[in-house]
């Protein structure tokens, strides 16, 4: 199953970012969840050529994601869960940590052991896991803990990124202001300052798209 999922996702520039056995809110038994997401710019190239990206309607990436993953889910007879679209809000960051995909960085984004802060979770395929034990969170290397310089903390023009986390309202207010044009059009300066996994950094167009969604309040940074 794992190989089929990896192959199917790769067709759309997506990746299998881990799998866990965990309990979903409305199910009495644990499920086997395969986490689908993106790293770098592979997904962006496929999405940018899709009908959703240019039809002028709201939430183009979410609509593209739903179309693609639900199509794959039907092929595999799997239920598909998303981190968008309203309640119930599924704990994707918790599932990602259980899958060994890192810990929260000062940006509020998980620091992935391979992809750093340049990956995201688009959905999860769920399969029956009756009789299996729920996954215990593994210990994984955390790049932020070994980063003495922490350039992300000094790169934010309004000090919204701190050791204790992201001040999202302050960040959003800056991004929407005239002074926030560079963050708005080229991506978060603090995120871009992170030296980890720089080879997976997203293009300016992709970062600008996500910053626009963040500024509108439809996603977190």
N, C-alpha and C positions, 0 to 999 in steps of 0.2 A: 504493500500500500504506500509506503513511504516513497519508494522510487517513482510510482505513478504520480503522486502529488508533486514531487519535485519537478518532474518532466512537464506536467500540466501547467504549473505555475510559471516555469521558465518561458513558456510560449508568450506570456504577457509581461515579461521582464520582472516577474515577482519571484520570491524565494520562500522556501520553507525555513522559518527562523527558529524552529524548535517544536517539540511535542511534549505534552504533559498529560497525566491523569489527574483530573480535578473535578470538583463539583460545580455544575452550572446552576444558577439560582432557582430555576423552575423545574429541576429534575431531582428525583429522589436518590438516584445512584450516580456515582462518578462517571464522567465521560472521558474518552481519549480525544484530546484536542490537538490538532495540528495547526500551528500558528503561521499564517501567511502574511508576508509583508514585502517591503522594498528596501534595497540598500543601494546607495549611489544613484545613478541616473538611468538605469536600465528600464525601469517601469515608466519613467517620465517620457522616454522616447516613444513607447508604445501608446501611452495615454494621449500624447500630443497629436497623434495621427488618428485618433478615434473621433466618432461623431459627437460624443459628449463634450469634447474639449472645445468645440467651435459652434455649438448650437445656441449659445447665448442664454441657456437656462441655468438656474441656480444649482450649486453643488455638483459641478461636472465630474470631479474626481470620485466623489462618493457614488454617483450614479454609475460611472464606469466600473468601479470596484464591485458594486452589487451585481451588475450584469455579468461580469466575468466570473466572479466567485460562485454565484448561484448556478451558472451554467456548469461549472466544474463540479459543484456539489451534487447536481442532478446526475451527472455522469457516475459519481462515486457513491450515490445514495447516502449522502451525508447532509446533516443540518449545518447551515452556515450562520455564524454569529458575527456581528460587526461592532466596532467601537464608535459608531455614529448612528444617527437615525432616531434617537430618543430612547426612553426607558423601555426595558431594563438596561441600565448601563453596565456592561460586563467588565470585570476587572482585568483588562488586558495587561496592564503593567504587572499585576500580581502573577498572572499566568506566565508572562515573559521572564520574571525573576525565577519562577519555578523551573522554567526551561533552561536556566543557566545563561540568560541573555543580559545579565548585568544588574547594576544598581543605579539609583537615581543620581544624576549629576546635578551641580548647582543650577543648571538650566531647567531642571524639572524633567528632562528627557533621560531615558535610560542610557547608560554608557555601555554599549555592547562590547564584548571582549574582542571582536574582530572589526566591526563596522563603526565603533565609536558612537557619536551622536548623529550619525548619518544614515539611520535606518528607521523605519516606521512599521507599525502593525496595521494591516488593512482588514483582516478578518480571521476567523478560525473555523475549521471544519471539525465537526464532532461525530464521534463514532462510539458505539457501545463499549463500555469497559467493565461490565459486570464481573465481579470477583477479583478485580485488580486493586492493588493498594494505591492510594492517592500519592502523587509525587511529593517528595520532601525537597525543599529548596536547597540546591547545592551551593558549596562555596566556590566562587569563581574570582579570578583576578579582577581588581577594580582599579582602572587606570587613574581615576581622580585621586585615589589615596596615595599614589606614588608620584603625583605631579606637584613638585615643589613650587614652581612658578605660578601656576594657576592663572594663565593670561586671560581666561574668560572673565575673571572677577574684575579686572581693570579695564576691559574693553567696552563695557556697556557705558554709553555716554551719560546715562542718568542714574547709574548705580543700582539698577533693578536686579542685577545678578549678584547674590551674596552667598556666603558659605551655608547659610540656613535655607537657601532656595531662591526661587524667582518671585519677585514682586510683580505679578502679572498686570494688575491695573496700571502701575507706573510704566511698565514696558509698553503696554498697549497705547497709553496716552502719548508717549513719545513717538511711537511708530506712526500714529495718526497726525502728528504735528508737522509743520514745515521743517523743523529741525531733524525729523526722523526720516527724511527722504532716503538716505543711504541704506538704513535698515530696511525700509519699506521696499526698495527696488532691487537691492542686492542681497538681502538676507541679514539675519541677526548678526551684528558685529561680534558679540560674545561667542556665539556658536562658531563663527568663522575663525575666531582666534584659537579655538581648541586645536592643539597639535596632534591629537590622537587620530589615527586612521584618516589622515588628510587626503589620501588617494581615493577615498570614497565620498569626498565632498560633492554636494549637488551643484548643478549649474546655477547661474544667477537667475535664469528664468524660473527654474523649479523653486528656488528659495523665495523669490518674489511672490510666486503663486501661494506658497504656504504662509508667508507673512501677511498677505492680503486676507487670507482666511482667518488667521489669528487676530488681525486687527478688527475683523467683523464680529469676532466672538464665537465663530462656529467651530474652532478647534483650539487646543492648547498649543503652546510653542513647541 
